[in-house]
Amino acid sequence: MNIQIIIRTFYNFYNKIQFLIFIIQFNTALIFKRNTFPYKITIKINNNCNLKCTFCNIWKNTNKEIIKNDLLKKFFHDYSKHIKILSFTGWEIFLINDINEKILNSIEACPNLNIFSLTTNWFFTEKILSWAKNILKNINNKIIIINISIDWWEKLHNKLRWSKLSYKNAINTYNKLLKLKSKYPNLEINQEFLINKENEYLLNEKIKHKNTIISMIQNSDFYKKDDIRIPKIKIDNKIIKNTKWFFKKRFLKWYLYRRYNCYAIKSSLFINWNWDIKPCINRNRLLCNIKDKNIEKEIKNNLYYKEKEKIEQKKCPGCWTPCEWYLSIIHEFWK
């Protein structure tokens, strides 16, 4: 076996063990109600998308601004020590010319980072492959997760995204990245299935597939309200029992029985392209702006506490995306 593969395999295992130890310590702090700083940061890098999905309003946005590099650098200088999971979203981040530089610099700026993840519609095959190869060659001691938004059937996928090339490009990118995984064990690739009224009949079929993660149309400012499916969808209990992937099985149980609590603010924060800090990607509630506020100080103020209480009391819209439910499962995996 190639020595580089052995090194990456070791780091992949080491990262998971290190993160597990951190979670035990973090959960202990929560039990004793100690102050904790969110360890998962999701940053919306840009405000633009190349597709016109029927269930989404993002493409109608006329503001095409991109997060500024100087502020990105400042943020990591001040807060990188806290970050264990870093996620980049866009709306389509591969529309950004210097995305390679932004991601590489951000990962290298976080000394305690275990996991970096991003979500893409995977339309730009060659650009994504070039980025992946560059990142994986330079970063062998972090887990890199890439999620593709894709539906089951080509005709349906293209219809929902208003593009005849969308499915073909996405599958092509997915298959080429799968080939990279044999060389880079620290790379994880998933197909993200976003449930809406047009594709919900495919859910029970998609659940069976190992590399599929499930998310749902939310109460938010970017999804169309008439597409919200919670709690209208029925999931076959037999399929849940036969689902082997731990996180997916827990998520499906959570969806059916609503046993889990949300850990937004406690464990995670969402940062908008203009540096507005919000509890999560779906909760349009401004906590502060990083340009003129210190997060470590602000997170102890009354606004944060009130918002945290609302989330604990489940007075928020209810989040059903991997951004948040992974953390809930991590903190309450026994349920």
C-alpha positions as CSV (number, residue, x, y, z in Angstrom):
1,M,0.0,0.0,0.0
2,N,1.2,3.5,-0.8
3,I,2.8,5.3,2.2
4,Q,0.5,8.3,1.7
5,I,-2.6,6.2,1.8
6,I,-1.4,4.7,5.1
7,I,-0.7,8.1,6.5
8,R,-4.2,9.4,5.5
9,T,-5.9,6.3,6.9
10,F,-4.1,6.8,10.2
11,Y,-5.1,10.5,10.3
12,N,-8.7,9.6,9.4
13,F,-8.9,7.2,12.3
14,Y,-7.1,9.6,14.6
15,N,-9.4,12.5,13.8
16,K,-12.5,10.4,14.6
17,I,-11.0,9.2,18.0
18,Q,-9.9,12.8,18.8
19,F,-13.4,14.1,18.0
20,L,-15.1,11.4,20.1
21,I,-13.0,12.4,23.1
22,F,-13.8,16.1,22.5
23,I,-17.6,15.3,22.4
24,I,-17.4,13.4,25.7
25,Q,-15.7,16.4,27.3
26,F,-18.2,18.8,25.6
27,N,-21.2,16.8,26.8
28,T,-19.8,16.7,30.3
29,A,-19.6,20.5,30.2
30,L,-23.2,20.7,29.1
31,I,-24.4,18.4,31.9
32,F,-22.8,20.6,34.4
33,K,-24.2,23.7,32.6
34,R,-20.8,25.2,31.9
35,N,-20.3,27.9,29.2
36,T,-19.3,26.3,25.9
37,F,-18.3,27.9,22.7
38,P,-19.9,26.4,19.5
39,Y,-17.5,24.0,17.8
40,K,-19.3,23.7,14.5
41,I,-19.3,26.8,12.3
42,T,-21.3,26.9,9.0
43,I,-20.3,29.8,6.7
44,K,-22.3,30.9,3.8
45,I,-19.6,32.0,1.4
46,N,-21.7,33.6,-1.4
47,N,-25.3,34.5,-2.2
48,N,-25.6,33.1,-5.7
49,C,-26.6,30.0,-7.5
50,N,-26.5,28.8,-11.2
51,L,-29.6,26.7,-11.0
52,K,-33.3,27.6,-10.7
53,C,-34.7,24.9,-8.4
54,T,-38.5,25.0,-8.3
55,F,-38.6,24.6,-4.5
56,C,-36.1,27.4,-3.8
57,N,-36.1,31.2,-4.0
58,I,-32.3,31.7,-3.9
59,W,-31.8,32.1,-7.6
60,K,-34.1,35.1,-7.5
61,N,-31.7,36.9,-5.3
62,T,-30.1,39.9,-7.0
63,N,-27.4,40.3,-4.4
64,K,-24.3,38.3,-5.7
65,E,-21.8,39.4,-3.0
66,I,-19.1,37.0,-1.9
67,I,-17.6,36.9,1.6
68,K,-14.5,39.1,1.9
69,N,-11.1,37.4,2.4
70,D,-9.8,39.9,4.9
71,L,-12.8,39.3,7.2
72,L,-12.5,35.5,6.7
73,K,-8.9,35.8,7.8
74,K,-9.8,37.9,10.8
75,F,-12.5,35.5,11.9
76,F,-10.2,32.5,11.9
77,H,-7.5,34.5,13.6
78,D,-9.9,35.3,16.5
79,Y,-11.9,32.0,16.8
80,S,-10.2,29.2,15.0
81,K,-9.1,27.5,18.2
82,H,-12.7,26.6,19.0
83,I,-13.6,25.0,15.6
84,K,-13.8,21.2,15.3
85,I,-16.2,21.1,12.3
86,L,-16.1,23.7,9.6
87,S,-18.8,23.8,6.8
88,F,-18.9,26.0,3.7
89,T,-22.2,26.5,1.9
90,G,-23.1,29.0,-0.8
91,W,-25.6,28.8,-2.5
92,E,-23.2,27.4,-5.1
93,I,-19.7,27.9,-3.9
94,F,-18.0,26.8,-7.1
95,L,-19.2,29.9,-8.8
96,I,-16.5,31.7,-6.8
97,N,-13.2,32.1,-8.7
98,D,-10.9,31.8,-5.7
99,I,-12.8,29.2,-3.8
100,N,-9.7,26.9,-3.7
101,E,-7.7,29.6,-1.9
102,K,-10.6,30.4,0.5
103,I,-11.1,26.7,1.5
104,L,-7.4,25.8,1.8
105,N,-6.5,28.9,3.9
106,S,-9.5,28.3,6.1
107,I,-8.7,24.7,6.8
108,E,-5.0,25.5,7.5
109,A,-6.1,28.4,9.8
110,C,-7.9,26.0,12.2
111,P,-5.4,24.0,14.3
112,N,-8.0,21.9,16.1
113,L,-10.2,21.1,13.1
114,N,-11.3,17.5,12.6
115,I,-13.8,17.8,9.8
116,F,-14.4,20.1,6.8
117,S,-17.5,19.7,4.8
118,L,-19.2,21.5,1.9
119,T,-22.4,21.1,-0.1
120,T,-22.6,21.7,-3.9
121,N,-25.0,21.0,-6.8
122,W,-22.0,19.4,-8.5
123,F,-22.7,21.1,-11.8
124,F,-19.1,22.2,-12.4
125,T,-17.4,18.8,-12.8
126,E,-13.9,19.8,-13.8
127,K,-13.7,22.7,-11.3
128,I,-14.8,20.5,-8.4
129,L,-12.4,17.7,-9.4
130,S,-9.5,20.2,-9.7
131,W,-10.4,21.6,-6.2
132,A,-10.8,18.2,-4.6
133,K,-7.4,16.9,-5.9
134,N,-5.7,20.1,-4.8
135,I,-7.2,20.0,-1.3
136,L,-6.6,16.3,-0.8
137,K,-3.0,16.6,-1.8
138,N,-2.4,19.4,0.6
139,I,-4.6,18.3,3.5
140,N,-4.1,14.7,4.6
141,N,-4.8,15.1,8.3
142,K,-8.5,16.3,8.1
143,I,-11.7,14.5,7.2
144,I,-13.1,16.1,4.0
145,I,-16.8,15.6,3.4
146,I,-18.6,16.6,0.1
147,N,-22.3,16.4,-0.2
148,I,-24.1,16.5,-3.5
149,S,-27.7,17.6,-3.9
150,I,-29.4,15.0,-6.2
151,D,-32.7,13.3,-6.8
152,W,-33.2,9.7,-7.8
153,W,-34.4,10.0,-11.4
154,E,-32.8,12.1,-14.1
155,K,-36.0,13.4,-15.5
156,L,-37.2,14.5,-12.1
157,H,-33.9,15.9,-11.0
158,N,-33.6,18.1,-14.2
159,K,-37.2,19.2,-13.9
160,L,-36.8,20.4,-10.3
161,R,-33.6,22.3,-11.2
162,W,-34.6,23.7,-14.6
163,S,-31.5,22.3,-16.3
164,K,-31.1,19.4,-18.8
165,L,-27.5,19.1,-17.8
166,S,-27.8,19.1,-14.0
167,Y,-28.3,15.4,-13.4
168,K,-25.7,14.3,-15.9
169,N,-23.1,16.6,-14.5
170,A,-23.9,15.7,-10.9
171,I,-23.6,12.0,-11.5
172,N,-20.4,12.4,-13.5
173,T,-18.9,14.4,-10.7
174,Y,-20.0,11.9,-8.1
175,N,-18.5,8.9,-10.0
176,K,-15.2,10.6,-10.6
177,L,-14.9,11.6,-6.9
178,L,-15.7,8.1,-5.9
179,K,-12.5,7.0,-7.8
180,L,-10.5,9.5,-5.7
181,K,-11.7,7.9,-2.5
182,S,-9.6,4.8,-3.0
183,K,-6.5,7.1,-3.0
184,Y,-7.7,9.4,-0.3
185,P,-9.4,7.6,2.6
186,N,-10.0,10.9,4.4
187,L,-12.6,11.8,1.6
188,E,-16.2,11.1,2.3
189,I,-18.9,11.6,-0.5
190,N,-22.6,11.6,0.1
191,Q,-25.7,12.2,-2.1
192,E,-28.1,14.6,-0.3
193,F,-31.7,14.0,-0.9
194,L,-33.8,17.1,-0.2
195,I,-37.4,16.1,0.3
196,N,-40.1,18.2,-1.3
197,K,-43.6,17.6,-2.7
198,E,-42.3,16.5,-6.1
199,N,-39.9,13.8,-4.9
200,E,-41.2,12.5,-1.6
201,Y,-42.6,9.3,-3.2
202,L,-38.9,8.3,-3.7
203,L,-38.0,8.6,0.0
204,N,-38.4,5.0,1.0
205,E,-36.2,4.0,-2.0
206,K,-33.5,6.5,-1.2
207,I,-33.3,5.5,2.4
208,K,-31.9,2.1,1.4
209,H,-28.8,3.6,-0.1
210,K,-25.7,3.8,2.1
211,N,-24.3,7.1,0.8
212,T,-27.6,9.0,0.9
213,I,-28.2,11.7,3.6
214,I,-31.8,13.0,4.0
215,S,-32.8,16.6,4.5
216,M,-36.1,18.4,4.2
217,I,-37.7,21.6,3.0
218,Q,-37.7,23.9,6.0
219,N,-39.5,27.0,7.4
220,S,-36.9,29.5,6.1
221,D,-36.6,32.5,4.0
222,F,-35.1,30.6,1.0
223,Y,-37.5,27.7,0.5
224,K,-41.0,28.0,-0.9
225,K,-43.6,27.7,1.9
226,D,-46.0,25.4,0.0
227,D,-43.2,22.9,-0.4
228,I,-42.7,22.3,3.4
229,R,-43.4,18.6,4.0
230,I,-43.0,18.3,7.8
231,P,-44.8,16.4,9.2
232,K,-46.7,15.2,6.1
233,I,-44.4,12.4,5.0
234,K,-44.8,8.8,6.1
235,I,-41.8,6.6,6.4
236,D,-42.0,2.8,6.4
237,N,-41.0,1.5,9.8
238,K,-39.7,-1.7,8.3
239,I,-37.3,0.2,6.1
240,I,-36.1,2.1,9.2
241,K,-35.3,-1.2,11.0
242,N,-33.4,-2.4,7.9
243,T,-31.4,0.9,7.6
244,K,-27.8,0.0,8.6
245,W,-26.2,3.4,8.7
246,F,-26.2,4.7,12.3
247,F,-26.9,8.4,11.6
248,K,-29.6,7.8,9.0
249,K,-31.4,5.4,11.3
250,R,-31.3,7.9,14.2
251,F,-32.4,10.7,11.9
252,L,-35.4,8.7,10.7
253,K,-36.5,7.9,14.2
254,W,-36.0,11.5,15.2
255,Y,-38.3,12.5,12.3
256,L,-41.0,10.0,13.3
257,Y,-40.9,10.5,17.0
258,R,-39.3,13.9,17.5
259,R,-37.2,12.7,20.4
260,Y,-34.2,14.9,19.9
261,N,-33.3,18.4,21.0
262,C,-31.6,21.0,18.9
263,Y,-28.1,22.1,19.8
264,A,-27.9,25.2,17.7
265,I,-26.0,28.0,19.6
266,K,-24.8,25.5,22.1
267,S,-22.8,23.5,19.6
268,S,-23.1,25.4,16.3
269,L,-23.5,28.8,14.7
270,F,-24.3,30.0,11.2
271,I,-22.4,32.9,9.6
272,N,-23.9,34.7,6.7
273,W,-21.9,36.1,3.8
274,N,-22.2,39.6,5.3
275,W,-20.9,38.3,8.7
276,D,-24.3,38.3,10.4
277,I,-24.2,35.6,13.1
278,K,-27.4,33.5,13.3
279,P,-28.4,30.4,15.4
280,C,-28.6,28.1,12.2
281,I,-29.1,28.2,8.5
282,N,-33.0,28.3,8.8
283,R,-33.4,30.6,11.8
284,N,-33.4,34.2,10.4
285,R,-32.6,35.7,13.8
286,L,-29.7,38.1,13.9
287,L,-27.5,37.6,17.0
288,C,-24.7,40.0,16.1
289,N,-22.3,41.0,13.4
290,I,-18.7,39.9,13.6
291,K,-17.4,43.1,12.0
292,D,-18.0,45.1,15.1
293,K,-18.7,42.5,17.8
294,N,-16.7,39.9,19.7
295,I,-18.5,36.5,19.5
296,E,-17.0,35.2,22.7
297,K,-18.3,38.1,24.6
298,E,-21.7,38.3,22.7
299,I,-22.4,34.7,23.2
300,K,-22.8,35.3,27.0
301,N,-25.3,38.1,26.6
302,N,-29.1,38.0,27.1
303,L,-30.0,37.8,23.4
304,Y,-28.1,34.5,23.1
305,Y,-29.6,33.1,26.2
306,K,-33.1,34.0,25.1
307,E,-32.6,32.5,21.7
308,K,-31.1,29.4,23.3
309,E,-34.1,29.0,25.5
310,K,-36.5,29.3,22.5
311,I,-34.6,26.5,20.8
312,E,-34.5,24.3,23.9
313,Q,-38.3,24.8,24.3
314,K,-38.7,24.0,20.5
315,K,-40.3,27.3,19.7
316,C,-38.2,27.7,16.6
317,P,-39.4,26.4,13.1
318,G,-37.8,23.0,13.5
319,C,-34.6,22.0,11.7
320,W,-34.4,18.9,9.6
321,T,-31.1,19.3,7.8
322,P,-27.7,17.5,8.3
323,C,-26.3,20.8,9.5
324,E,-28.1,20.4,12.8
325,W,-29.4,16.9,13.2
326,Y,-25.9,15.4,13.1
327,L,-25.1,17.4,16.2
328,S,-28.2,16.4,18.0
329,I,-27.5,12.7,17.3
330,I,-23.9,13.2,18.5
331,H,-25.1,14.7,21.8
332,E,-28.1,12.3,22.3
333,F,-27.0,9.2,20.5
334,W,-28.6,6.9,23.1
335,K,-32.1,7.9,22.2
